[in-house]
Amino acid sequence: MSFIFALIALLCWSGSDLFSKLGTSQKDKNSHFKVMFAVGVIMGLHAIITIIVSAFIPPIEEGADPEWWRNIIYTDFKPADFLRYAPVAAVYLLAMVIGYAGLRYIELSVSSPICNSSGSLALLICIIAGWATIDAWSIVAVVLITIGIVSLGVVEYREDEAVKLARQDSKQFKYTKSLIAILIPIIYLLMDALGTVGDKAIEHFELFDMTEYASNTSFEFTALLFAIISFVIVKFIKKEKFFAYGNEPSEVGEKLTLRKSLILGGACETIGQIFYMAVVFSDFDAGLPMISAYCVLSVLWSRIFLKEKLSALHYTAIGLTFAGIILLGIFSPV
């Protein structure tokens, strides 16, 4: 079952990338709040359902391995856990909001590999702090990821504007060269790495007694809080509709497409998180490296469904990043 769980997480998280991109309008400066709203509401619903179902499930017997279904629908969450884990969850979720904002400025094929490289920075921070050790393969992985990200940034920024526009299909999102386009996924990388370091600090210092079941439910409730904040920002501070388009047939169609994409993106993100945690709870060692390669599928989906076309130099840099991510997933202790 663990292999199937890892495969579901792999497919869902790559699907979340795709649908979040499809749910983003370049005309809408608040699209990142709308994506966060969809993700947070669906995560919050899962947290509530999990708590209700868990009230009828007997606790795990001490020393016993949990049943496969328990990893999907069980939690031992207590209200105090929300307050304990909220700071770490908030860092992860801020990274997600920043990542969603970046979807307006850069190809998914470029942003996804950069965002998914946060594990290398988290590993380096944990090594410096003395919470982890590193082997030769992990060093190779970090070097490959670093070279890949730097190369992507250089290629993206140095590419001639005319060449960039020429390789973009008429059906694509249109992108122009800008520093913010490459900076946003790097900021996501930094924030997400800090979230991982926060998790590691809780574990290392044994700051409080909380199971991974409870931490995941706390994360989902924090996501629901972010959804509420996003709704308030869009409706009451920005004073705009969630889908602010006219009544022309083309505009109505675009509104429906954006709405469906946001719902599917939120569902994929939540389902991916559920099955990722199920793999974490299992003893399937190959599961996490397998899931860490989801950005490979994200690039494939962006080529098939978004018609994104990159240069050979882009794909070379992405290939180096992929290789490092997969190696890090196999050998990293963080």
Phi, psi and omega per residue, in radians:
M1 nan -0.571 -3.077
S2 -1.101 -0.634 3.094
F3 -1.100 -0.753 3.127
I4 -1.112 -0.717 3.106
F5 -1.050 -0.772 -3.138
A6 -1.114 -0.690 3.129
L7 -1.138 -0.721 3.112
I8 -1.103 -0.777 3.120
A9 -1.073 -0.743 3.120
L10 -1.020 -0.865 -3.103
L11 -1.183 -0.728 -3.075
C12 -1.210 -0.735 -3.129
W13 -1.208 -0.604 3.043
S14 -1.208 -0.631 3.068
G15 -1.140 -0.626 3.088
S16 -1.071 -0.750 3.067
D17 -0.983 -0.858 -3.083
L18 -1.109 -0.885 -3.059
F19 -1.236 -0.556 3.060
S20 -1.129 -0.661 3.078
K21 -1.144 -0.778 3.139
L22 -1.162 -0.466 3.122
G23 -1.501 0.061 -3.127
T24 -1.787 2.241 3.074
S25 -1.842 2.259 3.107
Q26 -1.176 -0.296 3.112
K27 -1.441 -0.203 -2.989
D28 -1.911 1.898 -3.116
K29 -1.265 -0.188 3.137
N30 -1.912 0.300 -3.075
S31 -1.062 -0.554 -3.115
H32 -1.154 -0.595 3.080
F33 -1.189 -0.599 -3.130
K34 -1.241 -0.671 3.062
V35 -1.126 -0.768 3.138
M36 -1.102 -0.639 3.105
F37 -1.059 -0.830 -3.126
A38 -1.094 -0.805 -3.135
V39 -1.098 -0.815 -3.072
G40 -1.143 -0.702 3.138
V41 -1.110 -0.785 -3.108
I42 -1.200 -0.688 3.073
M43 -1.102 -0.737 3.121
G44 -1.083 -0.701 3.094
L45 -1.074 -0.738 3.114
H46 -1.109 -0.707 3.134
A47 -1.064 -0.760 -3.137
I48 -1.135 -0.788 3.120
I49 -1.072 -0.730 -3.133
T50 -1.076 -0.759 3.131
I51 -1.103 -0.742 3.139
I52 -1.115 -0.828 -3.132
V53 -1.120 -0.701 -3.091
S54 -1.126 -0.403 3.109
A55 -1.137 -0.361 -3.119
F56 -1.857 0.060 -3.123
I57 -1.843 2.277 3.108
P58 -1.149 2.579 3.125
P59 -1.124 2.827 3.133
I60 -1.212 2.323 3.088
E61 -1.202 2.457 -3.088
E62 -1.040 2.246 3.120
G63 1.476 -0.121 -3.114
A64 -1.589 2.595 3.059
D65 -1.372 2.390 -3.136
P66 -1.181 2.548 3.060
E67 -1.150 2.673 -3.038
W68 -1.042 -0.638 -3.088
W69 -1.265 -0.440 -3.105
R70 -1.114 -0.578 -3.118
N71 -1.158 -0.267 -3.101
I72 -1.679 -0.621 -2.917
I73 -2.259 0.178 -3.083
Y74 -1.931 2.561 2.968
T75 -2.648 2.633 3.023
D76 -2.001 0.596 -3.096
F77 -1.050 2.418 3.003
K78 -2.158 2.602 -3.092
P79 -0.906 -0.620 -3.139
A80 -1.113 -0.464 -3.135
D81 -1.101 -0.578 3.137
F82 -1.054 -0.820 -3.132
L83 -1.168 -0.647 -3.114
R84 -1.162 -0.743 -3.014
Y85 -1.641 -0.204 -3.055
A86 -0.936 -0.725 -3.135
P87 -1.045 -0.759 3.133
V88 -1.198 -0.783 3.131
A89 -1.041 -0.683 -3.120
A90 -1.111 -0.642 3.110
V91 -1.122 -0.822 3.091
Y92 -1.003 -0.789 -3.051
L93 -1.262 -0.597 3.024
L94 -1.078 -0.695 3.077
A95 -1.045 -0.734 3.138
M96 -1.099 -0.761 3.129
V97 -1.066 -0.759 3.112
I98 -1.088 -0.750 3.109
G99 -1.069 -0.724 3.112
Y100 -1.125 -0.648 3.095
A101 -1.090 -0.638 -3.112
G102 -1.176 -0.338 -3.115
L103 -1.107 -0.340 3.115
R104 -1.347 -0.320 -2.934
Y105 -1.942 -0.298 -2.959
I106 -2.561 2.681 3.105
E107 -1.083 2.475 3.056
L108 -1.048 -0.590 3.135
S109 -1.040 -0.510 -3.128
V110 -1.609 -0.764 -3.035
S111 -1.236 -0.672 -3.048
S112 -1.087 -0.822 3.100
P113 -1.075 -0.651 3.128
I114 -1.152 -0.860 -3.121
C115 -1.051 -0.637 -3.060
N116 -1.419 0.079 3.138
S117 -1.669 0.155 -3.058
S118 -1.100 -0.433 3.139
G119 -1.047 -0.554 -3.130
S120 -1.179 -0.721 3.112
L121 -1.202 -0.718 3.109
A122 -1.041 -0.719 3.117
L123 -1.084 -0.787 -3.129
L124 -1.079 -0.738 3.133
I125 -1.111 -0.746 -3.134
C126 -1.164 -0.597 3.083
I127 -1.157 -0.796 3.123
I128 -1.058 -0.664 -3.135
A129 -1.344 -0.163 -3.138
G130 1.437 0.319 -3.120
W131 -1.695 -0.101 -3.111
A132 -2.654 2.754 3.037
T133 -2.009 2.892 -3.076
I134 -2.297 2.478 3.085
D135 -1.866 3.120 -3.052
A136 -1.084 -0.711 -3.118
W137 -1.144 -0.650 3.105
S138 -1.149 -0.635 3.083
I139 -1.095 -0.799 3.107
V140 -1.022 -0.752 -3.125
A141 -1.075 -0.808 -3.127
V142 -1.107 -0.712 3.126
V143 -1.102 -0.792 3.137
L144 -1.073 -0.769 3.141
I145 -1.109 -0.757 -3.135
T146 -1.087 -0.822 3.119
I147 -1.075 -0.747 -3.119
G148 -1.088 -0.795 -3.108
I149 -1.184 -0.784 3.118
V150 -1.070 -0.744 3.133
S151 -1.108 -0.742 3.101
L152 -1.036 -0.773 3.134
G153 -1.083 -0.768 -3.125
V154 -1.151 -0.826 -3.127
V155 -1.077 -0.784 -3.102
E156 -1.102 -0.723 -3.048
Y157 -1.420 -0.527 -3.080
R158 -1.549 -0.206 -3.108
E159 -1.097 2.356 3.136
D160 -1.083 2.410 -3.086
E161 -1.031 -0.717 -3.128
A162 -1.149 -0.703 3.115
V163 -1.134 -0.731 3.141
K164 -1.042 -0.805 -3.128
L165 -1.228 -0.573 -3.102
A166 -1.155 -0.562 -3.109
R167 -1.537 0.053 3.132
Q168 -1.671 2.165 3.130
D169 -1.152 2.670 -3.121
S170 -1.121 -0.390 -3.126
K171 -1.514 -0.174 -3.073
Q172 -1.327 2.917 2.782
F173 -1.085 2.588 3.089
K174 -1.828 2.301 -3.100
Y175 -2.173 2.476 2.997
T176 -2.016 2.778 -3.082
K177 -1.206 2.230 3.092
S178 -2.720 2.622 -3.139
L179 -1.172 -0.636 -3.098
I180 -1.100 -0.513 -3.117
A181 -1.047 -0.708 -3.120
I182 -1.561 -0.440 -3.130
L183 -1.240 -0.633 -3.061
I184 -1.086 -0.863 3.089
P185 -1.112 -0.501 3.087
I186 -1.219 -0.679 3.064
I187 -1.100 -0.704 3.057
Y188 -1.005 -0.820 3.138
L189 -0.957 -0.815 -3.126
L190 -1.097 -0.802 -3.107
M191 -1.152 -0.781 -3.118
D192 -1.128 -0.657 3.084
A193 -1.094 -0.702 3.104
L194 -1.103 -0.629 3.069
G195 -1.091 -0.760 3.106
T196 -1.106 -0.713 3.099
V197 -1.107 -0.672 3.079
G198 -1.057 -0.756 3.072
D199 -1.042 -0.763 -3.111
K200 -1.159 -0.649 3.126
A201 -1.128 -0.723 3.095
I202 -1.039 -0.764 3.137
E203 -1.185 -0.772 -3.045
H204 -1.168 -0.787 -3.077
F205 -1.601 -0.030 -3.118
E206 0.860 0.928 -3.024
L207 -1.115 -0.628 3.068
F208 -2.760 2.754 -3.091
D209 -1.538 1.772 -3.137
M210 -2.549 2.264 -3.133
T211 -1.330 2.875 3.093
E212 -1.180 -0.492 3.035
Y213 -1.018 -0.852 -3.094
A214 -1.172 -0.676 -3.129
S215 -1.152 -0.627 3.117
N216 -1.181 -0.721 3.093
T217 -1.138 -0.676 3.081
S218 -1.067 -0.723 3.097
F219 -1.050 -0.759 -3.112
E220 -1.160 -0.667 3.099
F221 -1.209 -0.604 3.067
T222 -1.155 -0.647 3.065
A223 -1.094 -0.672 3.084
L224 -1.106 -0.696 3.082
L225 -1.081 -0.735 3.087
F226 -1.091 -0.633 3.108
A227 -1.114 -0.738 3.123
I228 -1.116 -0.773 3.115
I229 -1.080 -0.740 3.129
S230 -1.076 -0.729 3.118
F231 -1.080 -0.789 -3.139
V232 -1.091 -0.737 -3.138
I233 -1.063 -0.845 -3.074
V234 -1.209 -0.824 -3.011
K235 -1.406 -0.664 -2.966
F236 -1.942 -0.438 3.098
I237 -1.671 -0.907 3.089
K238 -1.362 -0.362 3.108
K239 0.957 0.923 3.080
E240 -2.359 2.818 3.101
K241 -1.314 2.719 3.125
F242 -1.155 -0.550 3.087
F243 -2.256 1.440 -2.977
A244 -1.482 1.308 3.101
Y245 -2.217 2.879 -3.133
G246 -1.403 -2.831 -3.060
N247 -1.879 0.152 3.051
E248 -1.142 2.584 -3.107
P249 -0.924 -0.730 -3.136
S250 -1.144 -0.642 -3.124
E251 -1.279 -0.659 3.080
V252 -1.119 -0.735 3.114
G253 -1.085 -0.715 3.111
E254 -1.125 -0.695 3.134
K255 -1.077 -0.782 -3.138
L256 -1.142 -0.690 3.120
T257 -1.111 -0.778 3.118
L258 -1.085 -0.751 -3.108
R259 -1.112 -0.826 3.135
K260 -1.092 -0.715 -3.127
S261 -1.126 -0.702 3.117
L262 -1.104 -0.760 3.135
I263 -1.119 -0.789 3.134
L264 -1.139 -0.676 3.104
G265 -1.092 -0.785 3.105
G266 -1.110 -0.721 3.126
A267 -1.126 -0.772 -3.140
C268 -1.112 -0.733 3.135
E269 -1.076 -0.755 -3.114
T270 -1.205 -0.819 3.141
I271 -1.109 -0.705 3.080
G272 -1.043 -0.747 3.115
Q273 -1.100 -0.736 -3.138
I274 -1.038 -0.858 -3.058
F275 -1.372 -0.465 2.992
Y276 -1.057 -0.820 3.128
M277 -1.117 -0.617 3.095
A278 -1.077 -0.647 3.095
V279 -1.236 -0.675 3.093
V280 -1.014 -0.701 -3.111
F281 -1.285 -0.326 -3.057
S282 -1.532 3.134 3.090
D283 -1.874 0.447 -3.132
F284 -1.494 1.652 -3.003
D285 -1.103 -0.536 -3.096
A286 -1.422 -0.099 -3.039
G287 -1.122 -0.841 -3.069
L288 -1.185 -0.742 3.040
P289 -1.046 -0.645 3.125
M290 -1.095 -0.812 -3.130
I291 -1.184 -0.610 -3.091
S292 -1.093 -0.309 -3.136
A293 -1.541 0.227 -3.079
Y294 -1.087 -0.463 -3.127
C295 -1.190 -0.348 3.036
V296 -1.101 -0.781 3.093
L297 -1.159 -0.622 3.117
S298 -1.029 -0.722 3.113
V299 -1.159 -0.697 3.112
L300 -1.104 -0.817 3.130
W301 -1.080 -0.678 -3.118
S302 -1.152 -0.554 3.103
R303 -1.277 -0.700 -3.078
I304 -1.350 -0.877 -2.972
F305 -1.669 -0.548 -3.135
L306 -1.699 -0.126 3.133
K307 1.046 0.554 3.120
E308 -1.282 2.316 3.114
K309 -2.154 2.136 3.120
L310 -1.944 2.932 3.101
S311 -1.417 2.918 3.113
A312 -1.062 -0.625 3.123
L313 -1.156 -0.663 3.065
H314 -1.023 -0.876 -3.065
Y315 -1.174 -0.546 3.070
T316 -1.124 -0.807 3.118
A317 -1.115 -0.711 3.110
I318 -1.113 -0.688 3.114
G319 -1.060 -0.743 3.086
L320 -1.081 -0.738 3.133
T321 -1.121 -0.774 3.106
F322 -0.989 -0.842 -3.105
A323 -1.024 -0.747 3.126
G324 -1.148 -0.720 -3.140
I325 -1.081 -0.782 -3.112
I326 -1.166 -0.751 3.086
L327 -1.067 -0.733 -3.129
L328 -1.144 -0.666 3.098
G329 -1.090 -0.565 -3.125
I330 -1.381 -0.755 -2.940
F331 -1.867 -0.303 -3.040
S332 -1.234 2.395 3.072
P333 -1.455 -0.093 -3.095
V334 -1.754 nan nan
